[in-house]
Amino acid sequence: MYLDMLADVKELTKELVGIPSVVTTKGEAACAQRIHAFYSKLPYFQEHPEYLLLQQTEDDAIERYNVLAMVKGTKGRSERTVLLLGHLDTVGVDDFGPLKGHAFDPDTLPKLLRELPLGEEITRDLDSGQYMFGRGALDMKSGVAGHMCLLRHFSEHPEELDGNIIAISECDEEDNAHGVVSALKVLREWKERYDLQYIAAINADYSTPYHPKDENRYVYFGTIGKLLPAFYAVGKETHVGQAFGGLDPNLLVAELTRRIDLNPDLCDEAQGEVTVPPISLKQTDCKDSYTVQTALAAYAYYNVFTHSMSPKDVMAKMKQVAVEAFDEVLLYINQSYQRFCQKTGDLYAELPWQTRVYTWEEFYDQLAKEHGAEFEQRLASFARDMHRSNPAMDLRDFNLRMVEEAWKWAPDKSPAIIVFYASTMYSNLEMTGRAENEKRLLDSVKRSVQALQEYSEKPVVTKMFYPYISDSSFLSLSGDEADFGALEKNTPAWGVKYKHPIEDIAEIDVPVVNIGAYGKDGHKITERVHMKHTFEYIPNLTYQTITRLLG
């Protein structure tokens, strides 16, 4: 069967885009309520209201919601269940500048974009009439709209399914994943209540061309992982008039960035696919105001994508980089000091600093050994008090404050670097086909792609890792106990501000595929979704995959 959904998905996408649901704003709740209202009007959910839920997120400083909707098939008695996943939040719109007020208006925005010098390709896409522009059109309200229309279809035709479908429209994908983490609780509850057997998940996040001449459309098995290793570099303060009397922590962090930023040697590779290299997301010293004293400490963190590396692997690599960076800085400043003394005629003596690098686990264990239970209890109390007084505090800042507080307990205040994890982990998910659920999903998708190729004028290509950060990372486990132990022991905020939902994920634990929107320039003012492919082909490809899994 081939579904005629283009007009419906287009209309619904435009409506959802028109709801400004920037992450951490009230718009997230408004968008969720609109999606819930859509499902509430369907006769199926009026007859089965227990299968529809507007869920407020848990342990969240912001009031926002997920929407979960289930259709139970009547073709047979199977409780096999496929999950459909899509996020309703968007990134902000400050990048639109004077066009900010039109960022969510797919009708007006193209006319205004034509007045800007945006280049030949964007002008050509504007003129083609094939794209819908607007914040969230690509990332990823068109994917959510497609799932909504598919669920409506199956609610009207449950006889097509020997099993069930649950569509999840989750908030907070663009920040700290409160949405999907909260949704896991419902999935666990429904699994037990309705005796469900989760077999696969289909995410609808977006994809884009890899280069200007790339005509392919992509489907991705599994997903890339993401970690955020951070470095707290403590120097030795000095007056600027005695520059060699201290050690500038900014120099340590600068050398870290030189060695980490865009370094292909730090890429991860699996199944012939390579991640993009790490890149800096923040670099700053910790001074509150200007003085002629050098900084006491500096701080940086870096995005690291993974295909196969675990938190343990990444931490080991980052510690080694920190050691090499520290060694290089000491060599550089001693050589500089020696040349300076030659110019001034002063007597040169080697500077006293030594390379000192700790992981958070090593640093914490050392302080616990030196100070005993008092340190552990005081630091735990500090974390609880900080979270209680400022529950909305940024997770990265929270982790930094924990390291700063622990440093106060260090007997040796000489320069050092402490390496830790500063943010939520997104697991890499690799599909090998060895497990039965993986094999079934791989086969169903590939057969569906072959069927769709009859309609699509562009090649549809499958790859093994979705290349952008995705909430699908929370639907399956990757790694063993030691890997997660490395995450726990190197995340200062663990147990108070952050804890990875390992137990909840283990209860879901399904292979994932990304069959989602296609377009260009996600997170840019020229964000646009290709309507024919996204509003017609993608729902049909998803439909074919579902019916093969649950046929």
Sequence and secondary structure as in RCSB ss.txt:
>XXXX:A:sequence
MYLDMLADVKELTKELVGIPSVVTTKGEAACAQRIHAFYSKLPYFQEHPEYLLLQQTEDDAIERYNVLAMVKGTK
GRSERTVLLLGHLDTVGVDDFGPLKGHAFDPDTLPKLLRELPLGEEITRDLDSGQYMFGRGALDMKSGVAGHMCL
LRHFSEHPEELDGNIIAISECDEEDNAHGVVSALKVLREWKERYDLQYIAAINADYSTPYHPKDENRYVYFGTIG
KLLPAFYAVGKETHVGQAFGGLDPNLLVAELTRRIDLNPDLCDEAQGEVTVPPISLKQTDCKDSYTVQTALAAYA
YYNVFTHSMSPKDVMAKMKQVAVEAFDEVLLYINQSYQRFCQKTGDLYAELPWQTRVYTWEEFYDQLAKEHGAEF
EQRLASFARDMHRSNPAMDLRDFNLRMVEEAWKWAPDKSPAIIVFYASTMYSNLEMTGRAENEKRLLDSVKRSVQ
ALQEYSEKPVVTKMFYPYISDSSFLSLSGDEADFGALEKNTPAWGVKYKHPIEDIAEIDVPVVNIGAYGKDGHKI
TERVHMKHTFEYIPNLTYQTITRLLG
>XXXX:A:secstr
     HHHHHHHHHHHHTS  BTTSTHHHHHHHHHHHHHHTSHHHHH GGGEEEEE SS SS  EEEEEEEE  S
SS  EEEEEEEE  B   GGGGGGGGGTT TTTHHHHHTTS   HHHHHHHHHS EEESTTIIIIIHHHHHHHHH
HHHHHH GGG SSEEEEEEES TTTT HHHHHHHHHHHHHHHHTT EEEEEEE   B  SSTT   EEEEESB E
EE EEEEEE B  BGGGGGGSB HHHHHHHHHHHHTT GGG  EETTEE    EEEEEEE  SS  SB  SEEEE
EEEEEESS  HHHHHHHHHHHHHHHHHHHHHHHHHHHHHHHHHHT           EEEHHHHHHHHHHHHTHHH
HHHHHHHHHHHHHH TT  HHHHHHHHHHHHHTT S  S EEEEEE S  B  B   S SHHHHHHHHHHHHHHH
HHTTT SS EEEESSB S  GGGGSS  S HHHHHHHHHT TTBTTTB   HHHHHHH   EEE   BEE TTST
T EEEHIIIIIIHHHHHHHHHHHH  
